[in-house]
């Protein structure tokens, strides 16, 4: 599984239950609600829960076929080998 790194102005110590919206190339977007030991990623009507994993690269979350890495100002997202989430940046706190 390939992982593409994309810039995202996000601290490595995001607060518990922090909600963020990400905008990516080609108009793609997703939202992430960070918890203490998991993250809920929302892409349109699709919702995935990824569990926190030990990592030397900051925060790493995984579920079968899915990886989200947040390390300082960098993030990477791959879901079911969908490599279309490139150059993702935090656009604003997520609403709701």
ZATI-115398 format. One line per 2 residues: number of its first residue (from 1); for each residue x, y, z of N, C-alpha, C. Coordinates in steps of 0.1 Angstrom, whole numbers, plus 5000, padded with zeros to 4 digits. Layout:
N
NUM = X:Y:Z:X:Y:Z:X:Y:Z | ... $
This chain:
96
1 = 5008:4988:5000:5000:5000:5000:5009:5012:5000 | 5007:5021:4990:5015:5033:4990:5009:5044:4998 $
3 = 5017:5053:5004:5012:5064:5012:5018:5076:5007 | 5010:5086:5003:5014:5099:4998:5014:5109:5009 $
5 = 5024:5117:5010:5025:5127:5021:5020:5140:5015 | 5011:5147:5022:5006:5160:5018:5007:5170:5029 $
7 = 5009:5182:5026:5011:5192:5036:4997:5195:5043 | 4997:5197:5056:4985:5200:5063:4990:5207:5076 $
9 = 4986:5220:5078:4991:5227:5090:4983:5222:5102 | 4988:5212:5108:4982:5206:5120:4992:5202:5130 $
11 = 4991:5205:5142:5000:5201:5152:5000:5186:5155 | 5011:5181:5159:5012:5167:5162:5004:5163:5175 $
13 = 5000:5173:5182:4993:5171:5195:4979:5176:5194 | 4971:5172:5185:4958:5177:5183:4950:5173:5195 $
15 = 4941:5182:5200:4933:5179:5212:4923:5168:5210 | 4919:5162:5221:4909:5151:5220:4896:5156:5214 $
17 = 4890:5149:5205:4877:5152:5199:4878:5164:5190 | 4890:5168:5185:4892:5179:5176:4886:5175:5162 $
19 = 4879:5184:5156:4873:5181:5143:4879:5190:5133 | 4883:5184:5122:4890:5192:5111:4885:5188:5098 $
21 = 4885:5198:5089:4881:5196:5074:4894:5197:5066 | 4896:5188:5057:4907:5187:5048:4903:5190:5034 $
23 = 4910:5198:5026:4908:5200:5012:4920:5195:5005 | 4917:5187:4994:4928:5181:4986:4927:5185:4972 $
25 = 4938:5181:4964:4938:5183:4950:4925:5178:4943 | 4922:5183:4932:4910:5179:4924:4897:5179:4931 $
27 = 4896:5188:4941:4883:5191:4948:4879:5180:4958 | 4888:5171:4961:4885:5160:4971:4886:5166:4985 $
29 = 4878:5160:4994:4879:5165:5007:4874:5154:5017 | 4878:5156:5030:4873:5147:5040:4874:5154:5053 $
31 = 4867:5149:5063:4867:5154:5076:4873:5144:5086 | 4879:5148:5097:4884:5139:5107:4881:5144:5120 $
33 = 4876:5135:5129:4873:5138:5143:4883:5130:5151 | 4893:5137:5157:4903:5130:5164:4899:5128:5178 $
35 = 4900:5115:5183:4898:5112:5197:4911:5108:5203 | 4911:5104:5215:4923:5100:5223:4930:5088:5216 $
37 = 4922:5078:5212:4928:5065:5207:4922:5061:5193 | 4915:5071:5186:4910:5068:5173:4907:5081:5166 $
39 = 4904:5079:5153:4899:5090:5145:4887:5085:5136 | 4877:5094:5135:4866:5091:5126:4868:5099:5114 $
41 = 4870:5093:5102:4872:5099:5089:4859:5099:5082 | 4854:5110:5077:4842:5111:5069:4845:5116:5056 $
43 = 4841:5108:5045:4842:5112:5031:4828:5111:5025 | 4821:5122:5023:4808:5122:5019:4799:5114:5029 $
45 = 4792:5104:5024:4784:5096:5033:4791:5085:5040 | 4804:5083:5036:4812:5072:5041:4819:5076:5054 $
47 = 4818:5067:5064:4825:5070:5077:4834:5058:5081 | 4846:5061:5084:4856:5051:5088:4861:5054:5102 $
49 = 4863:5044:5110:4869:5045:5123:4883:5039:5123 | 4893:5046:5125:4907:5041:5124:4912:5042:5139 $
51 = 4919:5032:5143:4925:5031:5156:4939:5036:5157 | 4942:5043:5167:4956:5048:5169:4966:5037:5170 $
53 = 4977:5039:5164:4988:5029:5164:5001:5036:5168 | 5010:5028:5174:5023:5034:5178:5030:5038:5165 $
55 = 5037:5050:5165:5044:5054:5154:5055:5064:5157 | 5066:5063:5150:5077:5073:5152:5075:5085:5143 $
57 = 5064:5085:5135:5061:5096:5126:5049:5104:5131 | 5047:5106:5144:5036:5114:5149:5024:5105:5152 $
59 = 5013:5109:5148:5000:5101:5150:4997:5093:5138 | 4995:5080:5140:4991:5071:5130:4978:5064:5134 $
61 = 4969:5063:5124:4956:5056:5126:4954:5046:5115 | 4949:5034:5119:4947:5024:5109:4934:5016:5111 $
63 = 4929:5011:5100:4918:5001:5099:4922:4993:5087 | 4915:4981:5086:4918:4973:5074:4917:4981:5061 $
65 = 4928:4982:5053:4928:4989:5041:4929:5005:5042 | 4930:5010:5054:4931:5025:5055:4942:5029:5065 $
67 = 4948:5040:5061:4959:5046:5070:4957:5061:5069 | 4958:5068:5081:4959:5082:5082:4971:5085:5091 $
69 = 4981:5093:5086:4992:5097:5094:4992:5113:5095 | 4993:5118:5107:4995:5132:5110:5007:5134:5117 $
71 = 5017:5142:5112:5030:5144:5118:5033:5159:5116 | 5031:5166:5127:5033:5181:5126:5025:5187:5115 $
73 = 5032:5193:5105:5025:5199:5094:5022:5190:5082 | 5024:5177:5084:5022:5168:5073:5011:5158:5076 $
75 = 5004:5154:5066:4994:5143:5068:4994:5134:5055 | 4990:5122:5057:4989:5112:5046:4977:5104:5048 $
77 = 4969:5102:5037:4957:5094:5038:4956:5085:5026 | 4954:5072:5029:4951:5062:5018:4940:5054:5024 $
79 = 4929:5053:5015:4918:5045:5019:4915:5035:5008 | 4915:5022:5011:4912:5012:5001:4920:5014:4988 $
81 = 4933:5017:4989:4942:5019:4978:4937:5031:4969 | 4929:5040:4975:4925:5052:4968:4936:5062:4970 $
83 = 4944:5065:4960:4955:5074:4961:4951:5088:4957 | 4938:5091:4956:4934:5104:4951:4934:5115:4961 $
85 = 4937:5112:4974:4937:5123:4984:4952:5128:4985 | 4955:5137:4975:4968:5143:4974:4968:5158:4978 $
87 = 4979:5162:4984:4981:5176:4988:4970:5181:4996 | 4966:5173:5006:4955:5177:5015:4960:5187:5025 $
89 = 4951:5197:5028:4954:5208:5037:4942:5210:5046 | 4945:5213:5059:4934:5217:5068:4928:5229:5063 $
91 = 4915:5229:5060:4908:5241:5055:4901:5249:5066 | 4896:5242:5076:4889:5248:5087:4885:5237:5097 $
93 = 4881:5241:5109:4874:5232:5118:4862:5226:5111 | 4859:5214:5113:4847:5208:5107:4834:5213:5114 $
95 = 4824:5215:5107:4811:5219:5113:4804:5208:5118 | 4796:5210:5129:4787:5200:5134:4794:5191:5144 $
